[in-house]
Amino acid sequence: MTPRERIERVLRGEPSDIVPFTMYECMIPQCGAEREMRNRGMCIVERRVPAYKVHRPNVRVTRETYWDGELEMTRTLYETPVGTLSTLREEAGFTAWQHEKMFKTPDDYKALLFFIEDTVYEPTYKSFSLAQARYGGDAIFRPSFGLEPLQALISGSMMGMEDFCIEWMDRRDEVETLYRALVEDRRKLYPIVAESPALHANYGGNVVQEIIGPKTFEDYYVQHYNEAAEVMHKHGKFVGCHFDSNNALIAEVIASTDLDYIEAFTPAPDTDMTLGEARRAWPDKVLWLNYPSSVHLKSDATVIQATVDLLNELDTCQGIIMGITEDMPPERWRDSCTAIMDGLERHAREYPQRYAGR
């Protein structure tokens, strides 16, 4: 069984002989340790190859990259017929810091609406299939629907959390106009992703429950997960969401959704839910974990035991994938990831009855 086939089995609800181990493509350099882990069954989650292209035929985009001391900065201008928007981001390895987002003042609402409504999507199935074939069974490719419509205003490139909270209170009608435009925008993507060669796709994430709260989450998020899931399920595909932070306040609402998997779920001690609590809250969903980042700092022996202890919170290991979705200490990733795999293998040897199915 290839690493990719093992992940696909778990997504389909089939038992696996071991809890699969995955890592984002940006988290691990090509090196001897990477090759050893891939030979042992680690599966790379490749997210850089999209299933579609994005065009905005009436928006002129220009970028300027410059250095501010040791910081690499990128200023991007989006010129629309009704106004110009801009962003400023600091490049930082596999991620980036957003110093400025598109929204600066209420005068930007017209340009933001135009920017959203001008978006056109074009399938890129051939290039997606070719890239997936080149990787073979060592990687699983994951496209994305982007952020949820409301979340795109909160944590995307448009508005930012503080501005969103102020505008939500002072000019909610304007915010909801953008929200409705984003709802229609995302609906263009559902059939494109569902008809692509990909087996699964992520829809949004990074929801901060302390900002959103259960009621807003239920009113503004759930329906979009369910709409996407309905289209994906018609094509035998799966959809999940990147819930990597505290989730206890919205766990019951998440359970009510048609999402197939919870991706990047990070158990305690790094969040407010243990793995056992998550399984009880979401008994029918695949839990695609992010290994608790704080544990990487501990000794190899402790990482191995912590991995075994984590899985021992469960009656069955079906429907569980262990993943790395956050950056790790550069001096620890090699040893820590090897220790995690040691722990997964040890658990499968010592508790084979937990891998026979639910």
N, C-alpha and C positions, 0 to 999 in steps of 0.2 A: 504494500500500500504506500503510495507516495504521500508526502506531507500535504499536498493539496487535496488528495482524495480523502485523507483523514478529516480535514476540516469540512469538506462537503458532506461527509457522513454525519458529522455532528449537527450541521445545519439542517439536515433532512430528518433529524430525530432518530438516527440509527446509532447503535452502540459502537464504541471504539475501544481498542485494546489498551489505550493509554490516553490520558488527557493531553490533547495536542498543545504544542507550544508555538506561538507566533510572535513576529516582531515587525513593526513598521519598517519599510525599506530605508528610511532615513536614520534609523537608530543603530545600525550595525555596519561597520566598514567591511569592504571585501578584504579578507585576510585569512590566515590559517585557522583561527578560532571560529570564524564564520563558516568556513567550509566544513570543519569538524561538526559544528552544531547542525548544519544542513544535512550532513550525512546521518546524524542521529535522528533526524525527523523534524527539525525546526522549519516552519513554513514562513516565508516572507509575505507580508501583506503589502502589495504594490498598489499605491494610490495615485501615482503620478501620471498614469495613462488614462485619460478620460474616455468615456463612451460617446462624447459629443463635443462639438466646438461651440463657442459663444461669439456671436457677432452683435455689434450695435452700429448699424450702418450710418446713423446720423449723429454719432458721438465721436469727436476727434480726440484721440488719446495721445498724449506726449509724456515722456518720462525723462527725468534728469537724475543721474546717479552721481553723488559726490561724497567726499570724505570730510567728516567733521572730527578732526583729530584722528583717533583710531576707529571711529564709528563710520560704517558704510551706510549712507542715507539715500533714499530714493523718493523724489518728489514726483507725483503723477498728477497731471491735469486732465480733466474730463470736460471738454467744451461741448455744450449742448446749445441748441438754438434759443434756449430760454435762460441761460446762465452757465457759469463755469464752476465746477467742483474740483476739489483737490484733496490729496492725501499725502502724508509724510510717514514713511516707515523706516525703521532701522533693521538692517539685515543682521540676523543673529544665528548663524548656523542653519539648523533644520527648521527654525521658526523665524519670526520677525516681531518687532515691537511697533505697534501703531502709535505714533506720536500725534498725528492729526488724522481725523476721519473726515468724510465728505461734508457732513453737516457742521456748519459753523454758526449760522443764524437762521431765523425763520424765513429769511429771503431765499434760502436754498431749497425749500420744499418743491417749487415748480421744477427745478432742474433735476432733483432726485426722482420725481415722478416721471419725468421724461426719460431719464436714464433707465428706469425699470421697464417702462413700456416699450422702449426701443430694442429690448433684448430679443435676439433670435437664436434658436438652437439648431444645430445641424449634426446628425448622427455621424460618428466616426468608427463604425463597427469594424471595418476592414483593418485599420491600424490597431485597434484594440485586440482583435483576434490574432494578428500577427505577433504582437508583443507578448501576448499570453502564451502562444505556441512556442516562442523562443525560450521562455522561462521553463517550459515543461511542467513537471510536477513539483518543483521547488517553491512555487509562489502561487498565491491566489490573488486575483485582481479585483479591486473594489472601486466601482464608480460611486458618485455621490449625487444626491439631489440638491446639495447646498444646505444652507441653514433653513430652519423653519421660518415662515414669513415674519413672525414677530421677532424671533431670535436674530434674524438678519439685520434688524434695526438696532438690536442691543449689543451684539458682539461681533457683527460683521464689519465691513469697511464703511458703512453709511453713517451711523450715529454715535455709538458708544453708550455705555450704561448710564453715566451721569446725565448726559444730555437727554437720553431717552426718558429717564425718570422725571426730569423737569418738564419735558414736552408732553409726556403722558398726563401730567397734572394740568398744564397750562393750555395746551393746544392739542387735545386728544383727537379732535376731528381731523386735523392735518395728519397726525400719526396714523390714524386708521385708514385714511385715504392711501397712504403708502402701503400699509398692511394689505389692503384689498388688492392693490396692484401686484404685490408680491405673491398673493394667493393664486392669482391667475397666471402669473409667471411660472410658478412651480408646477401648475397643472399641465403646462406644455411639456414638462420633463418626464412626467410619470410614464407615458407610453414609450418615450424614447429609451429610457433606461430599462423598462420592462422587456422591450423587444431586443435589447442588446445581447451580446454573448455572455454577459456577466451573470453569475448565479445569485449574487446578493448585492445590496447597495445600502449605504448609510444615509439617513435623513437627519441632518442637523446634530444638535447636541450642545454641550457646555452650558446647559441650563443651570442657572443659579437659583435654587429653590427659595432662598431667603429674599430674593428680589421679586421673583415671579409669584410665588405662593400657589397653593393648590387650585384656587378658583380660576385665576387667570390662565394657569397651565391647562386646566380642563377646557376652558372656553376658547383658547386661542392656539392650542397645540394639538390636542388629541385628534380632532377631525382631519387634520392634514396627514398625520401618521396613517390613519385609517383609510383615507382616500388613496394614498400611495400604496398601501398594503393590498387594497382591493385589486388595483391594476397589476401589481407585481404577482400576486397569487394566481391570477388568471393565466400567467405565463410560467407558473411553477418556480417563481423566484422568491427571495426572502429580503426583508427590509428590517434594519435595526437602527438604533440611535446611540450616540456617544454620550452616555451618562457617566461621567468620570468623577463627579463631585459628590457632595451630600445629596441623598435621595430620600431620606426617611419621610419628609413632609409630603412628597409627591408619589411615594411608592404605590399607594393604593390606586392613584389615577393612572400611573404607568401600567399597572396590572390590567386595567380596563381596556388598554389599547390593543390593536391588532399587530403590534410589532412582534417580529419573530425572535429577535435577539436583542440583548442589552449589551452594547459594546463599550469597552474601556471601563466597565464597572470596577471601581477600586475599593476593595474591602477595608474594614478597620484593620490596623489602627489609623489609617490615613483618612477615613471618612466616618460617617455616622451609622453605617450598616455593616454587619459582619456578612461573610459569605453565606452562612447558615440562614441569617435573617433575609437575605436577598432571595435565596431559593424558596423560602417559605412565602415570601411576598409575591414572587413570580414563578410559580411552579411549572408553568408550561412554556417558559421562554428560555432560549439558550443564553447562558451567561458567558460572555466573552470578556474575560477579565483583563485588567491592567494589574500586574503584580505590584503590591504596595511599595511605593518608591522608598519609603523610609527603611525597609528591610534590606535594600541593597547595601546599606552602610554597615551591616553586621557581618560577622565572620561567615566563611563558606559553610561550616558545619551548622551554624544557626539558620542560614538560608535554606539548607536542605531540610532541616527539621521543621522550619516555619512552613515550607511548602507542603510537607506531609500533614502537619497539623491543620493547615488551611483546608485541605481536601477532606480531612476527617470530620469536618463540620457537616458533611453531606452523607446521606444514606446511600446515594448513588452518584457516580461521576459522569453519568450520561448527561449530555447537554451542557458540558463545561469545556471551555477553551481557555488556556492560560496564555496571556499576551503581555507584550511590552508596548505601551503606547505613550510613555513619557520618557524624557531624557534621563540617563543614568550617570552617576559619577564616572568621569572618563577613566579613572584608575580602577574602577570596580566592575565595569560592565562584563568584561570577559569572564572573570571568576564567578560573579554573581549569576550570570545567565547559565553558565555550566552547572552551577550548584542547583539552580532551579530545575534544570533537566534531570539532574541526579535525583532530586526529590520526587519528580513526577514518575521516574522509572522505579524508584524504590516503592512508592505508594502502589503502583500497578502490580508489583511483585508481591507485596505484603497483603494487599486487599483485592485480589482478583474478582471476588464476588461482587464488588461495587461497579464492575464494568460490564455486567451481563445485561444491563437494560433496566429501565424503571419498573 
